[in-house]
Every structure is written in C-alpha cells, then in structure tokens.
Amino acid sequence: MPITRRDFLTNVSKAAAGYPAMLALGMLKSSPAHAFKLEGNGNGKHIIILGAGLAGMASAYELTKLGYKCTILEARSRAGGRCWSVRRGTVSKENDLPGQTAAFDAGMYFNAGPSRIPHHHELTLHYCKELEVPVQVYNNINEATYYFAEGKGPLSNKKIRVREIHNDVRGYMAELLEKAIDNHAVDMNLTKEDGEKVIEYLRAEGGLDIDKLYRASDRRGYIEHPGAGEKEGKIADPHNLAEIIQSGLMEPDFYNVSEYVHELQMTMLQAVGGMDNIAKALEKKIPGMIQFGAEVTSVNNTENGVTIKYKNNTGNHELKGDLCICTIPLPVLSNIEHNFSSDVSRAIDYIPYISTSKIGLQFKRRFWEEDEQIYGGITHTNNELTQIFYPSNDYLGKKGVLIGYYNFNEKSNRVSGLNYLQRQQLALQKGRLIHPQYDSTFETSFSISWNKTPYNLGGWALYNAENRRTLYRALLPPEKNVYFTGEHMTYLNAWMAGAFESARKTVTDIHARVTEQRIAYPSSS
C-alpha cells in the first residue's frame, strides 16, 4: 500500500526518529550553530583525552572526523561525567560512604546532573539533532508551585502558591510607584502625557483598581474555582505586604530568578527519557575509543608530546601521544602529578567549585498532579531543601520521581555530611511540611553530593571578576602539549553548552596547530 508523506512522518515521529526523516525531506533546517567545517587532515596524530564526559567525547567525535586517532581514559565505569541520569540499578559511591544502588522502578529516573537545556543554547540542540536525541519541553516556570518559608512571620510555615506572592508583590509595588508618580515624588523626565501612559501601564501590570489600589483578582488564583450554573468562583484576599516581608518571602531564597535569568527563561528543553541519552548517543559515535576504569595518576609534557600514566584493575600503565585534551575537573586534577608551569598549577589548585546536592524520591502516585495540579516547575524553600523539582515528563502517569532537594553551598555541605538514610529522612521531614502526601506515597530514594563524588569533587567551576582575570586566563592557552577543556574553560559554567563549546574550541585550536592553518573558533557561517 502506498503511504502518504503525512502518515510516514507521523509513524516515524512515534518511533522518536522524526528529526532525520524531516531533515531528509527538507522540512527542517539544521539547528543553528557556529559553522564547523574545518579543512585539512590530522593524518593519524594521536590525541589522548582525559575524561569521557561531554567535552571529552565531543572532542573525540569531531577529531576523528578530521583524521585523528583518539584514546579516552575514563576513571569511571561509565561515560557522561555529570551528564548522568539515575535509573534502576545505578550504582554510585561517595568518598566517605559505602556504595548505593538505585531501586527505582523500571522506567523511573531523575537527572542527577544537568536537567535543562535553554532554548538559546544552539550548540547543545545542534548535537541533540545531529545525534538523533529527541527533546521535549521542560517546564521550568510554574505559578502553581509553592513558596515555603520556615520562620516566625505571619505567613511562615505555610505553603503559598507562587502566583499569590508574585501577583500580590507586583500589585503592591505598582500601587506604590503609581502614587509616587501621581504625587510627583519620582524624578522622571516625562511629559504629563508620558506619565499618564506609565500610570496606565502600572494599573494593568499591577492589577490596580480605579482608585489606584491593589485588589485581589483571578490572577492569583481561586479558593473556589468557577464552574457551571451559578458557580462564579471565589477569590481569596491578597496577603498583606508587611506580612509577606516579615515572613521572609521577599528574601533571596524566593527571588523570581526563573523568569529573569537568561539561561532559565522559557522555553527550556530536555532529552526525552533522561539527559544521559545525549551522552549515550555520543558514546556510540566513538566506538572502542574509551578505556573505562582508567584512573590517571600523572600528566607530563615531553619534548615531542605527552606521557600519561594511569592505573586500572590490571595494574599501572603508561600511554604516549602527540597531544592531550584534559577535561578532568580541577579539584581532581589538583591531586594528580604533573609538570605544568607554576601559573597553571596555581590556577588548577585555586579555582573553586560549587558544592551541590540532589535527591530523587520515587512516589507510588503523582499526588502533585492529582491533588495539587502541579505539572512541572519548582517549589522554593528557605530550608535545606532549597528547591523541589516536579517532573516535566510522563504527565498523568501512575508513578513519578521528584527531585526532593537541589541545594548549594552551605546547605549542600550540611546535607553532604549526612549518610544516605539521613538525607532521605531530611528530604521527607522537610518535604512533608509542603506535601503531607509524602507519608503515604513515598517508596525509595537516591541521593548524590557532587562535592563528595570521586572524579568530580564539586558541581562546576565558580568564578568572580578577579579569578576570571588571573586564574582562568592562565588555563586558556595550551600548556605546551596539553589543552584544558570543559565547562570550566567557558563562560557557560554548569551548562552542557559549556562542555560542547569548549570541545569545539579545543578541536579548532589543535587542528590549526597540526595543519598550520590560521583558524579560530567560533567561525562565522
């Protein structure tokens, strides 16, 4: 039977392979990214790559296209580095704790590392398309989630919908500003007509009434939803501005970062079925190149190349190559023997990494959807949880996995000091204050503290203006035959895009050196 083009695309998309089919039919343009069509051949030059994370594998993937031979040494038994999704049977061990094995149901998972792709990270999306990794919308902003402030204020220790606080604060601020403009208390170089337009905008933005006062509206939700017949719905009174302030709901834990930070603005995306599918797809493109269980013990420049020493379950080994790409996180590299210059060694030792932790909690029903109409998004707290993430996949499914906490810095350090059971108890203790359904629906958990995880020892590099100017710049050029690569070598720290951009820059620099060309990344289209 002949098949129509529409039916063909429908069936192919169901098989999660719509990208290549639509590209082949000329229905989609390639994902925009910096042009990367390098000329010349590497003629079998041997590049040793330290680390099989996204940066290391992307480097090998692009270099092999250009005729280089690549060997990747990876200390773990898996590829992907921090691009890691925890599933049933996942095993991990932290420095001072025994191993743990995930007991999630088949098909359940959470992203222990990166979980979001900003819509403007073109290179990440380019690789998803090139590697045929389907993506879906990630709901990062949800007004139906909660703010929860532990404390002594009138609104403390209560879960309050984000939309209530957002609209109340926006309304009160608009009311104050309109009164100031009306009373000429604001020094603005505006004509009378311009001022009237600003006031009109403030009334609309803040939901002010004709008397220039903020009143509650359906923007902040209902206590009784409208329906059929005489059911018009009921709107709750707004929270008092002084009570909002006294309860800590205008403090940094609750700033509206998800709407304002460039990387967190919608639309955001995620790999279907787990972010590690990106790493798995890259690994398939470089068959036989990764040596797993190979822990690097020394990195040394030689007159004509590099010598890398490593150990595995068969003993100690030595590998020689023409050049080296080092993607090892700096806190780990700091403890590896090397013969780098003093400036480079100092940068490796002193660039700090953030402490960050996550826990995945599996529940036997998706109560956040069924009971509270929460589909994706983040609940914010001022306690050790910091954030609760609701899954943006498998909506209306039977079970689900929440990220029960995602915390940083001192809060992460405190949680990292607990054992696995204590972390679970903390997540449940604090979480049930917001979701009492925890008690009747919780099944199992899996936690990760990146600062205590071997071969990471931190989440991602942290820079300020001073160490960007000094330490960061010391690592930008190659250290003789060693190139430093990874998110820590970009201004895209913590993001997969940082790994990909850094990999492409290093590949370009190496290829320019080997082929004696004047090329630089990024190049123009």
BALUMBA-782399 format. One line per 10 residues: number of its first residue (from 1); for each residue x, y, z of C-alpha. Coordinates in steps of 0.25 Angstrom, whole numbers. Example, Ala and Ser with C-alpha at 12.3 -4.5 7.8 and 13.67 -1.06 7.14 Angstrom:
BEGIN
1) 49/-18/31 | 55/-4/29
This chain:
BEGIN
1) 0/0/0 | 5/14/-3 | 8/23/9 | 5/37/9 | 16/47/14 | 7/51/26 | 6/37/30 | 20/34/28 | 25/46/37 | 14/42/48
11) 19/28/49 | 34/32/49 | 32/42/59 | 25/32/68 | 38/24/67 | 45/36/73 | 53/38/59 | 46/50/53 | 58/58/52 | 66/51/42
21) 53/48/34 | 48/62/33 | 63/67/30 | 64/57/19 | 50/63/13 | 55/77/14 | 45/81/24 | 54/85/35 | 67/93/35 | 79/89/42
31) 79/94/57 | 87/108/56 | 101/107/62 | 114/112/59 | 119/107/45 | 129/96/48 | 135/91/34 | 150/90/37 | 159/87/25 | 171/78/25
41) 174/65/31 | 180/61/45 | 188/49/38 | 186/40/50 | 192/49/60 | 189/42/74 | 181/51/83 | 180/46/98 | 167/51/104 | 165/50/119
51) 151/48/123 | 139/43/116 | 129/54/119 | 122/62/109 | 134/71/106 | 144/59/104 | 134/51/96 | 130/63/87 | 145/65/85 | 148/51/80
61) 135/51/71 | 140/64/64 | 155/60/63 | 152/46/57 | 144/53/46 | 157/60/43 | 166/48/43 | 172/48/57 | 174/36/66 | 167/37/79
71) 169/30/92 | 160/34/104 | 164/30/118 | 152/30/128 | 153/26/142 | 138/22/144 | 131/10/138 | 122/19/130 | 123/31/121 | 116/44/122
81) 122/50/135 | 112/59/141 | 102/57/130 | 96/45/138 | 82/40/139 | 80/31/151 | 71/19/148 | 68/5/154 | 82/-2/157 | 90/11/156
91) 102/10/166 | 110/21/172 | 119/23/184 | 124/35/191 | 137/38/197 | 133/34/212 | 121/26/209 | 118/12/204 | 112/9/190 | 98/11/188
101) 89/5/177 | 76/11/172 | 64/3/174 | 54/12/165 | 44/4/157 | 48/1/142 | 45/14/134 | 47/23/146 | 59/33/147 | 64/46/150
111) 75/55/145 | 86/56/155 | 94/66/147 | 88/75/136 | 73/75/135 | 70/87/126 | 74/92/112 | 72/107/110 | 66/110/96 | 77/119/92
121) 88/108/95 | 89/105/80 | 100/96/80 | 94/87/90 | 82/86/82 | 90/84/69 | 97/72/75 | 83/66/80 | 78/67/66 | 91/62/59
131) 92/50/69 | 77/48/68 | 73/50/82 | 59/55/83 | 56/66/92 | 43/71/99 | 39/84/106 | 44/85/121 | 34/93/129 | 44/102/138
141) 34/112/142 | 20/109/148 | 12/119/156 | 4/107/162 | 17/102/171 | 19/108/185 | 28/117/193 | 30/111/207 | 37/120/217 | 41/114/231
151) 41/125/241 | 33/133/251 | 25/142/241 | 10/142/239 | 12/135/226 | 23/126/231 | 22/110/231 | 11/111/221 | 11/107/206 | 7/118/198
161) 5/117/183 | 15/125/175 | 5/132/167 | -1/138/180 | 12/144/184 | 16/149/170 | 3/156/168 | 2/162/182 | 16/167/182 | 15/172/167
171) 2/179/171 | 7/186/183 | 19/191/176 | 11/196/165 | 2/203/175 | 14/210/182 | 20/214/169 | 7/220/163 | 5/228/176 | 19/233/175
181) 17/237/161 | 4/244/163 | 10/252/175 | 22/256/166 | 31/249/177 | 39/242/166 | 49/250/158 | 45/246/144 | 48/253/131 | 34/251/126
191) 23/260/120 | 9/259/126 | 4/250/115 | 16/241/117 | 14/240/132 | -1/236/129 | 4/225/120 | 13/220/131 | 2/220/141 | -7/213/131
201) 3/202/129 | 5/201/145 | -10/199/146 | -10/188/136 | 3/181/141 | -1/182/156 | -16/179/155 | -19/193/161 | -34/197/162 | -39/211/158
211) -35/217/172 | -20/213/169 | -21/202/180 | -17/187/178 | -28/178/180 | -28/163/178 | -32/157/165 | -33/144/158 | -18/146/154 | -14/140/168
221) -24/128/167 | -37/124/173 | -41/118/187 | -53/112/179 | -52/110/164 | -63/115/155 | -72/105/149 | -85/103/143 | -98/109/146 | -97/119/158
231) -83/115/162 | -75/128/159 | -63/125/167 | -57/131/179 | -44/139/180 | -36/140/193 | -32/153/199 | -18/157/196 | -7/155/206 | -3/167/214
241) 10/173/208 | 16/175/222 | 13/160/225 | 20/156/213 | 32/163/216 | 32/159/231 | 31/144/227 | 43/145/218 | 36/143/205 | 43/155/198
251) 57/150/202 | 68/143/193 | 62/129/194 | 50/134/187 | 55/144/177 | 48/142/164 | 61/137/157 | 54/127/147 | 47/138/140 | 59/148/139
261) 72/139/138 | 75/138/123 | 78/123/124 | 66/120/131 | 56/127/123 | 46/119/115 | 45/111/106 | 54/101/112 | 56/87/107 | 61/73/112
271) 65/60/105 | 53/50/105 | 56/39/115 | 67/45/122 | 79/55/119 | 89/43/119 | 83/39/105 | 92/51/100 | 104/44/106 | 100/30/101
281) 98/35/87 | 112/42/87 | 118/29/92 | 112/21/81 | 119/31/71 | 133/27/76 | 133/12/78 | 145/6/84 | 152/19/88 | 149/19/103
291) 157/11/113 | 148/10/125 | 153/9/139 | 166/16/135 | 170/26/147 | 180/36/142 | 192/37/152 | 201/47/145 | 201/56/133 | 214/60/127
301) 218/69/115 | 230/63/108 | 239/69/97 | 231/63/86 | 217/60/92 | 211/55/105 | 212/44/114 | 200/39/123 | 201/29/134 | 189/22/139
311) 184/10/147 | 173/0/145 | 169/-13/151 | 181/-19/143 | 192/-10/149 | 199/2/145 | 201/7/131 | 207/18/122 | 202/24/109 | 209/33/100
321) 202/43/90 | 205/55/81 | 195/64/89 | 186/63/101 | 172/69/104 | 170/69/119 | 155/70/123 | 158/66/137 | 150/75/148 | 161/84/154
331) 159/79/169 | 162/65/164 | 174/70/154 | 180/77/166 | 183/63/173 | 189/58/160 | 204/58/158 | 208/67/146 | 220/76/141 | 211/89/138
341) 217/103/140 | 214/110/153 | 204/119/148 | 196/107/142 | 198/99/155 | 193/110/163 | 180/112/155 | 177/97/156 | 179/98/171 | 171/111/174
351) 159/111/164 | 147/108/174 | 136/98/170 | 122/99/176 | 116/89/186 | 103/84/181 | 94/72/184 | 81/65/179 | 72/54/184 | 62/47/175
361) 49/42/182 | 40/32/176 | 25/32/179 | 15/22/176 | 5/32/171 | 7/46/165 | 0/54/176 | 6/67/172 | -2/66/159 | -15/58/164
371) -16/67/177 | -10/80/174 | -10/82/159 | 5/84/158 | 11/79/145 | 26/82/145 | 33/95/151 | 40/97/164 | 35/99/179 | 45/109/186
381) 48/108/201 | 58/115/211 | 61/102/218 | 71/91/214 | 63/86/202 | 65/100/195 | 57/94/183 | 47/83/179 | 46/80/165 | 34/73/159
391) 36/65/146 | 33/70/133 | 30/56/127 | 20/45/127 | 9/54/131 | -3/47/137 | 5/34/139 | 4/25/151 | 17/28/158 | 27/38/158
401) 41/43/163 | 42/57/169 | 56/64/172 | 53/65/187 | 64/75/189 | 74/83/180 | 83/91/189 | 96/98/188 | 108/104/196 | 106/103/212
411) 92/96/211 | 99/86/202 | 111/84/211 | 101/81/223 | 93/71/215 | 106/65/209 | 111/62/223 | 99/52/225 | 98/38/221 | 89/33/210
421) 78/29/220 | 79/42/228 | 78/50/215 | 65/42/211 | 60/45/225 | 63/60/224 | 56/61/210 | 44/54/215 | 43/62/228 | 44/76/221
431) 36/71/209 | 24/67/217 | 23/81/222 | 19/84/208 | 13/71/203 | 7/63/214 | 5/52/204 | 19/48/205 | 16/39/217 | 6/30/209
441) 12/30/195 | 28/30/197 | 35/18/192 | 50/19/190 | 61/30/188 | 75/32/183 | 84/44/187 | 97/50/181 | 106/60/187 | 115/65/175
451) 126/71/185 | 128/57/191 | 127/49/178 | 140/43/173 | 145/49/160 | 137/61/162 | 139/67/176 | 129/78/172 | 118/83/163 | 124/93/154
461) 135/104/154 | 131/117/161 | 138/130/156 | 138/144/161 | 144/156/153 | 157/154/159 | 160/140/157 | 154/141/143 | 165/151/140 | 176/143/146
471) 174/128/149 | 164/126/137 | 173/133/127 | 185/124/131 | 178/112/126 | 173/117/113 | 185/115/105 | 191/101/104 | 201/97/114 | 211/92/103
481) 204/80/98 | 192/79/108 | 179/86/105 | 170/89/117 | 155/87/112 | 141/86/119 | 131/95/125 | 141/102/134 | 148/107/121 | 136/115/117
491) 126/126/122 | 115/115/121 | 119/109/135 | 109/98/139 | 103/96/125 | 105/85/115 | 107/96/105 | 120/100/112 | 125/86/110 | 121/86/95
501) 127/100/92 | 140/97/99 | 141/84/92 | 139/91/78 | 149/102/82 | 160/92/86 | 158/83/73 | 159/96/65 | 172/100/73 | 178/86/71
511) 175/85/56 | 180/99/54 | 193/95/61 | 195/82/53 | 191/87/40 | 198/100/41 | 185/108/38 | 180/121/43 | 167/117/48 | 159/121/61
521) 146/117/67 | 135/121/66 | 136/124/51 | 125/131/44 | 114/124/36
